[in-house]
């Protein structure tokens, strides 16, 4: 029952919304999965390539975004 709710949420999320992330988030995913959980980089990179990239737009971080984050 819980899995069905999760899958329904995931499919509605993908069909009704446009997902975005940036390279810093992906970098943090690589770092934490390796450092904290011992997941090899190759496994995390496969996850990103197959389950994140097809459904997510990668945003560029420019000077303006960096300045805002730094503030």
VEXDOKOL-564264 format. One record per atom (N, C-alpha, C): residue number from 1; atom name; x, y, z. Coordinates in steps of 0.05 Angstrom, whole numbers. Each point is the difference from the previous one (the first is absolute). Layout:
! VEXDOKOL-564264
<rec><k>NUM</k><a>CA</a><X>X</X><Y>Y</Y><Z>Z</Z></rec>
...
//
This chain:
! VEXDOKOL-564264
<rec><k>1</k><a>N</a><X>16</X><Y>-24</Y><Z>0</Z></rec>
<rec><k>1</k><a>CA</a><X>-16</X><Y>24</Y><Z>0</Z></rec>
<rec><k>1</k><a>C</a><X>17</X><Y>25</Y><Z>0</Z></rec>
<rec><k>2</k><a>N</a><X>21</X><Y>1</Y><Z>17</Z></rec>
<rec><k>2</k><a>CA</a><X>17</X><Y>23</Y><Z>2</Z></rec>
<rec><k>2</k><a>C</a><X>15</X><Y>4</Y><Z>-27</Z></rec>
<rec><k>3</k><a>N</a><X>10</X><Y>-22</Y><Z>-11</Z></rec>
<rec><k>3</k><a>CA</a><X>14</X><Y>1</Y><Z>-26</Z></rec>
<rec><k>3</k><a>C</a><X>-17</X><Y>12</Y><Z>-22</Z></rec>
<rec><k>4</k><a>N</a><X>-25</X><Y>-8</Y><Z>-1</Z></rec>
<rec><k>4</k><a>CA</a><X>-19</X><Y>11</Y><Z>-20</Z></rec>
<rec><k>4</k><a>C</a><X>-4</X><Y>30</Y><Z>3</Z></rec>
<rec><k>5</k><a>N</a><X>-1</X><Y>9</Y><Z>25</Z></rec>
<rec><k>5</k><a>CA</a><X>-3</X><Y>29</Y><Z>5</Z></rec>
<rec><k>5</k><a>C</a><X>25</X><Y>15</Y><Z>-9</Z></rec>
<rec><k>6</k><a>N</a><X>23</X><Y>-11</Y><Z>6</Z></rec>
<rec><k>6</k><a>CA</a><X>25</X><Y>12</Y><Z>-8</Z></rec>
<rec><k>6</k><a>C</a><X>2</X><Y>1</Y><Z>-31</Z></rec>
<rec><k>7</k><a>N</a><X>-6</X><Y>-22</Y><Z>-13</Z></rec>
<rec><k>7</k><a>CA</a><X>1</X><Y>-1</Y><Z>-29</Z></rec>
<rec><k>7</k><a>C</a><X>-20</X><Y>19</Y><Z>-13</Z></rec>
<rec><k>8</k><a>N</a><X>-23</X><Y>2</Y><Z>12</Z></rec>
<rec><k>8</k><a>CA</a><X>-20</X><Y>19</Y><Z>-11</Z></rec>
<rec><k>8</k><a>C</a><X>10</X><Y>29</Y><Z>3</Z></rec>
<rec><k>9</k><a>N</a><X>11</X><Y>6</Y><Z>23</Z></rec>
<rec><k>9</k><a>CA</a><X>12</X><Y>27</Y><Z>4</Z></rec>
<rec><k>9</k><a>C</a><X>22</X><Y>6</Y><Z>-20</Z></rec>
<rec><k>10</k><a>N</a><X>18</X><Y>-20</Y><Z>-4</Z></rec>
<rec><k>10</k><a>CA</a><X>22</X><Y>4</Y><Z>-18</Z></rec>
<rec><k>10</k><a>C</a><X>-10</X><Y>4</Y><Z>-29</Z></rec>
<rec><k>11</k><a>N</a><X>-18</X><Y>-16</Y><Z>-9</Z></rec>
<rec><k>11</k><a>CA</a><X>-10</X><Y>3</Y><Z>-27</Z></rec>
<rec><k>11</k><a>C</a><X>-16</X><Y>26</Y><Z>-4</Z></rec>
<rec><k>12</k><a>N</a><X>-15</X><Y>9</Y><Z>20</Z></rec>
<rec><k>12</k><a>CA</a><X>-13</X><Y>26</Y><Z>-2</Z></rec>
<rec><k>12</k><a>C</a><X>20</X><Y>22</Y><Z>0</Z></rec>
<rec><k>13</k><a>N</a><X>20</X><Y>-2</Y><Z>16</Z></rec>
<rec><k>13</k><a>CA</a><X>22</X><Y>20</Y><Z>1</Z></rec>
<rec><k>13</k><a>C</a><X>12</X><Y>3</Y><Z>-28</Z></rec>
<rec><k>14</k><a>N</a><X>7</X><Y>-22</Y><Z>-12</Z></rec>
<rec><k>14</k><a>CA</a><X>13</X><Y>1</Y><Z>-27</Z></rec>
<rec><k>14</k><a>C</a><X>-19</X><Y>10</Y><Z>-22</Z></rec>
<rec><k>15</k><a>N</a><X>-25</X><Y>-6</Y><Z>2</Z></rec>
<rec><k>15</k><a>CA</a><X>-19</X><Y>7</Y><Z>-21</Z></rec>
<rec><k>15</k><a>C</a><X>-11</X><Y>28</Y><Z>3</Z></rec>
<rec><k>16</k><a>N</a><X>-1</X><Y>11</Y><Z>24</Z></rec>
<rec><k>16</k><a>CA</a><X>-13</X><Y>25</Y><Z>5</Z></rec>
<rec><k>16</k><a>C</a><X>19</X><Y>23</Y><Z>5</Z></rec>
<rec><k>17</k><a>N</a><X>26</X><Y>-6</Y><Z>4</Z></rec>
<rec><k>17</k><a>CA</a><X>19</X><Y>21</Y><Z>7</Z></rec>
<rec><k>17</k><a>C</a><X>26</X><Y>-4</Y><Z>-16</Z></rec>
<rec><k>18</k><a>N</a><X>14</X><Y>22</Y><Z>-2</Z></rec>
<rec><k>18</k><a>CA</a><X>26</X><Y>-1</Y><Z>-13</Z></rec>
<rec><k>18</k><a>C</a><X>21</X><Y>1</Y><Z>23</Z></rec>
<rec><k>19</k><a>N</a><X>18</X><Y>-19</Y><Z>0</Z></rec>
<rec><k>19</k><a>CA</a><X>20</X><Y>-2</Y><Z>22</Z></rec>
<rec><k>19</k><a>C</a><X>26</X><Y>13</Y><Z>-9</Z></rec>
<rec><k>20</k><a>N</a><X>13</X><Y>14</Y><Z>19</Z></rec>
<rec><k>20</k><a>CA</a><X>25</X><Y>13</Y><Z>-5</Z></rec>
<rec><k>20</k><a>C</a><X>20</X><Y>-6</Y><Z>23</Z></rec>
<rec><k>21</k><a>N</a><X>25</X><Y>0</Y><Z>-7</Z></rec>
<rec><k>21</k><a>CA</a><X>22</X><Y>-2</Y><Z>20</Z></rec>
<rec><k>21</k><a>C</a><X>24</X><Y>14</Y><Z>-11</Z></rec>
<rec><k>22</k><a>N</a><X>21</X><Y>1</Y><Z>15</Z></rec>
<rec><k>22</k><a>CA</a><X>25</X><Y>11</Y><Z>-10</Z></rec>
<rec><k>22</k><a>C</a><X>23</X><Y>-18</Y><Z>6</Z></rec>
<rec><k>23</k><a>N</a><X>23</X><Y>6</Y><Z>-11</Z></rec>
<rec><k>23</k><a>CA</a><X>24</X><Y>-17</Y><Z>3</Z></rec>
<rec><k>23</k><a>C</a><X>9</X><Y>-3</Y><Z>29</Z></rec>
<rec><k>24</k><a>N</a><X>-5</X><Y>20</Y><Z>16</Z></rec>
<rec><k>24</k><a>CA</a><X>8</X><Y>-2</Y><Z>28</Z></rec>
<rec><k>24</k><a>C</a><X>-16</X><Y>-21</Y><Z>15</Z></rec>
<rec><k>25</k><a>N</a><X>-25</X><Y>-3</Y><Z>-6</Z></rec>
<rec><k>25</k><a>CA</a><X>-16</X><Y>-20</Y><Z>12</Z></rec>
<rec><k>25</k><a>C</a><X>10</X><Y>-28</Y><Z>-8</Z></rec>
<rec><k>26</k><a>N</a><X>6</X><Y>-3</Y><Z>-25</Z></rec>
<rec><k>26</k><a>CA</a><X>10</X><Y>-26</Y><Z>-10</Z></rec>
<rec><k>26</k><a>C</a><X>27</X><Y>-6</Y><Z>13</Z></rec>
<rec><k>27</k><a>N</a><X>17</X><Y>20</Y><Z>2</Z></rec>
<rec><k>27</k><a>CA</a><X>25</X><Y>-4</Y><Z>13</Z></rec>
<rec><k>27</k><a>C</a><X>-3</X><Y>-9</Y><Z>29</Z></rec>
<rec><k>28</k><a>N</a><X>-18</X><Y>12</Y><Z>14</Z></rec>
<rec><k>28</k><a>CA</a><X>-6</X><Y>-7</Y><Z>28</Z></rec>
<rec><k>28</k><a>C</a><X>-11</X><Y>-29</Y><Z>2</Z></rec>
<rec><k>29</k><a>N</a><X>-16</X><Y>-7</Y><Z>-19</Z></rec>
<rec><k>29</k><a>CA</a><X>-11</X><Y>-28</Y><Z>-1</Z></rec>
<rec><k>29</k><a>C</a><X>23</X><Y>-20</Y><Z>-3</Z></rec>
<rec><k>30</k><a>N</a><X>19</X><Y>6</Y><Z>-18</Z></rec>
<rec><k>30</k><a>CA</a><X>23</X><Y>-17</Y><Z>-3</Z></rec>
<rec><k>30</k><a>C</a><X>17</X><Y>-1</Y><Z>25</Z></rec>
<rec><k>31</k><a>N</a><X>5</X><Y>22</Y><Z>12</Z></rec>
<rec><k>31</k><a>CA</a><X>17</X><Y>2</Y><Z>24</Z></rec>
<rec><k>31</k><a>C</a><X>-13</X><Y>-16</Y><Z>24</Z></rec>
<rec><k>32</k><a>N</a><X>-25</X><Y>6</Y><Z>5</Z></rec>
<rec><k>32</k><a>CA</a><X>-14</X><Y>-13</Y><Z>23</Z></rec>
<rec><k>32</k><a>C</a><X>-3</X><Y>-30</Y><Z>-4</Z></rec>
<rec><k>33</k><a>N</a><X>-8</X><Y>-7</Y><Z>-24</Z></rec>
<rec><k>33</k><a>CA</a><X>-4</X><Y>-29</Y><Z>-5</Z></rec>
<rec><k>33</k><a>C</a><X>26</X><Y>-16</Y><Z>4</Z></rec>
<rec><k>34</k><a>N</a><X>22</X><Y>12</Y><Z>-8</Z></rec>
<rec><k>34</k><a>CA</a><X>26</X><Y>-14</Y><Z>4</Z></rec>
<rec><k>34</k><a>C</a><X>10</X><Y>2</Y><Z>29</Z></rec>
<rec><k>35</k><a>N</a><X>0</X><Y>24</Y><Z>10</Z></rec>
<rec><k>35</k><a>CA</a><X>12</X><Y>5</Y><Z>27</Z></rec>
<rec><k>35</k><a>C</a><X>-16</X><Y>-13</Y><Z>22</Z></rec>
<rec><k>36</k><a>N</a><X>-26</X><Y>4</Y><Z>-1</Z></rec>
<rec><k>36</k><a>CA</a><X>-17</X><Y>-9</Y><Z>23</Z></rec>
<rec><k>36</k><a>C</a><X>-10</X><Y>-29</Y><Z>-4</Z></rec>
<rec><k>37</k><a>N</a><X>-6</X><Y>-7</Y><Z>-25</Z></rec>
<rec><k>37</k><a>CA</a><X>-12</X><Y>-26</Y><Z>-4</Z></rec>
<rec><k>37</k><a>C</a><X>18</X><Y>-20</Y><Z>-15</Z></rec>
<rec><k>38</k><a>N</a><X>23</X><Y>9</Y><Z>-9</Z></rec>
<rec><k>38</k><a>CA</a><X>18</X><Y>-18</Y><Z>-13</Z></rec>
<rec><k>38</k><a>C</a><X>-8</X><Y>-10</Y><Z>-27</Z></rec>
<rec><k>39</k><a>N</a><X>-18</X><Y>15</Y><Z>-13</Z></rec>
<rec><k>39</k><a>CA</a><X>-9</X><Y>-7</Y><Z>-27</Z></rec>
<rec><k>39</k><a>C</a><X>21</X><Y>8</Y><Z>-20</Z></rec>
<rec><k>40</k><a>N</a><X>9</X><Y>-18</Y><Z>-17</Z></rec>
<rec><k>40</k><a>CA</a><X>20</X><Y>7</Y><Z>-20</Z></rec>
<rec><k>40</k><a>C</a><X>-10</X><Y>22</Y><Z>-18</Z></rec>
<rec><k>41</k><a>N</a><X>19</X><Y>18</Y><Z>-9</Z></rec>
<rec><k>41</k><a>CA</a><X>-8</X><Y>21</Y><Z>-18</Z></rec>
<rec><k>41</k><a>C</a><X>-14</X><Y>-10</Y><Z>-25</Z></rec>
<rec><k>42</k><a>N</a><X>9</X><Y>-23</Y><Z>-10</Z></rec>
<rec><k>42</k><a>CA</a><X>-12</X><Y>-10</Y><Z>-25</Z></rec>
<rec><k>42</k><a>C</a><X>-30</X><Y>-6</Y><Z>4</Z></rec>
<rec><k>43</k><a>N</a><X>-7</X><Y>-10</Y><Z>23</Z></rec>
<rec><k>43</k><a>CA</a><X>-28</X><Y>-6</Y><Z>6</Z></rec>
<rec><k>43</k><a>C</a><X>-17</X><Y>25</Y><Z>1</Z></rec>
<rec><k>44</k><a>N</a><X>11</X><Y>20</Y><Z>14</Z></rec>
<rec><k>44</k><a>CA</a><X>-15</X><Y>26</Y><Z>2</Z></rec>
<rec><k>44</k><a>C</a><X>-1</X><Y>14</Y><Z>-27</Z></rec>
<rec><k>45</k><a>N</a><X>21</X><Y>-2</Y><Z>-16</Z></rec>
<rec><k>45</k><a>CA</a><X>-1</X><Y>12</Y><Z>-27</Z></rec>
<rec><k>45</k><a>C</a><X>-20</X><Y>-14</Y><Z>-18</Z></rec>
<rec><k>46</k><a>N</a><X>-2</X><Y>-26</Y><Z>3</Z></rec>
<rec><k>46</k><a>CA</a><X>-21</X><Y>-15</Y><Z>-16</Z></rec>
<rec><k>46</k><a>C</a><X>-28</X><Y>9</Y><Z>9</Z></rec>
<rec><k>47</k><a>N</a><X>-3</X><Y>3</Y><Z>26</Z></rec>
<rec><k>47</k><a>CA</a><X>-26</X><Y>9</Y><Z>11</Z></rec>
<rec><k>47</k><a>C</a><X>-7</X><Y>28</Y><Z>-12</Z></rec>
<rec><k>48</k><a>N</a><X>19</X><Y>18</Y><Z>1</Z></rec>
<rec><k>48</k><a>CA</a><X>-5</X><Y>27</Y><Z>-11</Z></rec>
<rec><k>48</k><a>C</a><X>-6</X><Y>-2</Y><Z>-30</Z></rec>
<rec><k>49</k><a>N</a><X>15</X><Y>-15</Y><Z>-15</Z></rec>
<rec><k>49</k><a>CA</a><X>-3</X><Y>-2</Y><Z>-29</Z></rec>
<rec><k>49</k><a>C</a><X>-27</X><Y>-12</Y><Z>-7</Z></rec>
<rec><k>50</k><a>N</a><X>-9</X><Y>-21</Y><Z>14</Z></rec>
<rec><k>50</k><a>CA</a><X>-24</X><Y>-14</Y><Z>-8</Z></rec>
<rec><k>50</k><a>C</a><X>-25</X><Y>9</Y><Z>14</Z></rec>
<rec><k>51</k><a>N</a><X>1</X><Y>11</Y><Z>24</Z></rec>
<rec><k>51</k><a>CA</a><X>-24</X><Y>7</Y><Z>14</Z></rec>
<rec><k>51</k><a>C</a><X>-3</X><Y>30</Y><Z>7</Z></rec>
<rec><k>52</k><a>N</a><X>21</X><Y>15</Y><Z>-4</Z></rec>
<rec><k>52</k><a>CA</a><X>-2</X><Y>29</Y><Z>6</Z></rec>
<rec><k>52</k><a>C</a><X>0</X><Y>15</Y><Z>-27</Z></rec>
<rec><k>53</k><a>N</a><X>21</X><Y>-3</Y><Z>-15</Z></rec>
<rec><k>53</k><a>CA</a><X>3</X><Y>15</Y><Z>-25</Z></rec>
<rec><k>53</k><a>C</a><X>-24</X><Y>0</Y><Z>-19</Z></rec>
<rec><k>54</k><a>N</a><X>-12</X><Y>-24</Y><Z>-5</Z></rec>
<rec><k>54</k><a>CA</a><X>-22</X><Y>0</Y><Z>-19</Z></rec>
<rec><k>54</k><a>C</a><X>-24</X><Y>17</Y><Z>8</Z></rec>
<rec><k>55</k><a>N</a><X>-3</X><Y>6</Y><Z>26</Z></rec>
<rec><k>55</k><a>CA</a><X>-24</X><Y>14</Y><Z>10</Z></rec>
<rec><k>55</k><a>C</a><X>6</X><Y>27</Y><Z>12</Z></rec>
<rec><k>56</k><a>N</a><X>25</X><Y>8</Y><Z>0</Z></rec>
<rec><k>56</k><a>CA</a><X>8</X><Y>25</Y><Z>14</Z></rec>
<rec><k>56</k><a>C</a><X>16</X><Y>18</Y><Z>-18</Z></rec>
<rec><k>57</k><a>N</a><X>-5</X><Y>25</Y><Z>1</Z></rec>
<rec><k>57</k><a>CA</a><X>16</X><Y>20</Y><Z>-15</Z></rec>
<rec><k>57</k><a>C</a><X>22</X><Y>9</Y><Z>19</Z></rec>
<rec><k>58</k><a>N</a><X>24</X><Y>1</Y><Z>-11</Z></rec>
<rec><k>58</k><a>CA</a><X>24</X><Y>9</Y><Z>15</Z></rec>
<rec><k>58</k><a>C</a><X>3</X><Y>30</Y><Z>-4</Z></rec>
<rec><k>59</k><a>N</a><X>-1</X><Y>15</Y><Z>22</Z></rec>
<rec><k>59</k><a>CA</a><X>3</X><Y>29</Y><Z>-1</Z></rec>
<rec><k>59</k><a>C</a><X>29</X><Y>7</Y><Z>2</Z></rec>
<rec><k>60</k><a>N</a><X>7</X><Y>22</Y><Z>-13</Z></rec>
<rec><k>60</k><a>CA</a><X>27</X><Y>11</Y><Z>2</Z></rec>
<rec><k>60</k><a>C</a><X>1</X><Y>18</Y><Z>24</Z></rec>
<rec><k>61</k><a>N</a><X>22</X><Y>1</Y><Z>13</Z></rec>
<rec><k>61</k><a>CA</a><X>4</X><Y>19</Y><Z>22</Z></rec>
<rec><k>61</k><a>C</a><X>19</X><Y>22</Y><Z>-10</Z></rec>
<rec><k>62</k><a>N</a><X>-10</X><Y>24</Y><Z>-1</Z></rec>
<rec><k>62</k><a>CA</a><X>15</X><Y>23</Y><Z>-9</Z></rec>
<rec><k>62</k><a>C</a><X>9</X><Y>17</Y><Z>24</Z></rec>
<rec><k>63</k><a>N</a><X>12</X><Y>22</Y><Z>-7</Z></rec>
<rec><k>63</k><a>CA</a><X>10</X><Y>19</Y><Z>21</Z></rec>
<rec><k>63</k><a>C</a><X>-23</X><Y>10</Y><Z>17</Z></rec>
<rec><k>64</k><a>N</a><X>-23</X><Y>6</Y><Z>-13</Z></rec>
<rec><k>64</k><a>CA</a><X>-23</X><Y>11</Y><Z>15</Z></rec>
<rec><k>64</k><a>C</a><X>-10</X><Y>-20</Y><Z>20</Z></rec>
<rec><k>65</k><a>N</a><X>-3</X><Y>-25</Y><Z>-8</Z></rec>
<rec><k>65</k><a>CA</a><X>-10</X><Y>-21</Y><Z>18</Z></rec>
<rec><k>65</k><a>C</a><X>20</X><Y>-6</Y><Z>22</Z></rec>
<rec><k>66</k><a>N</a><X>25</X><Y>1</Y><Z>-7</Z></rec>
<rec><k>66</k><a>CA</a><X>21</X><Y>-5</Y><Z>21</Z></rec>
<rec><k>66</k><a>C</a><X>-1</X><Y>23</Y><Z>21</Z></rec>
<rec><k>67</k><a>N</a><X>-2</X><Y>24</Y><Z>-10</Z></rec>
<rec><k>67</k><a>CA</a><X>-1</X><Y>23</Y><Z>18</Z></rec>
<rec><k>67</k><a>C</a><X>-24</X><Y>-1</Y><Z>19</Z></rec>
<rec><k>68</k><a>N</a><X>-23</X><Y>-8</Y><Z>-11</Z></rec>
<rec><k>68</k><a>CA</a><X>-24</X><Y>-3</Y><Z>17</Z></rec>
<rec><k>68</k><a>C</a><X>4</X><Y>-22</Y><Z>21</Z></rec>
<rec><k>69</k><a>N</a><X>11</X><Y>-22</Y><Z>-9</Z></rec>
<rec><k>69</k><a>CA</a><X>5</X><Y>-22</Y><Z>19</Z></rec>
<rec><k>69</k><a>C</a><X>20</X><Y>8</Y><Z>22</Z></rec>
<rec><k>70</k><a>N</a><X>20</X><Y>15</Y><Z>-8</Z></rec>
<rec><k>70</k><a>CA</a><X>20</X><Y>9</Y><Z>20</Z></rec>
<rec><k>70</k><a>C</a><X>-12</X><Y>19</Y><Z>20</Z></rec>
<rec><k>71</k><a>N</a><X>-19</X><Y>16</Y><Z>-8</Z></rec>
<rec><k>71</k><a>CA</a><X>-13</X><Y>19</Y><Z>18</Z></rec>
<rec><k>71</k><a>C</a><X>-17</X><Y>-15</Y><Z>20</Z></rec>
//
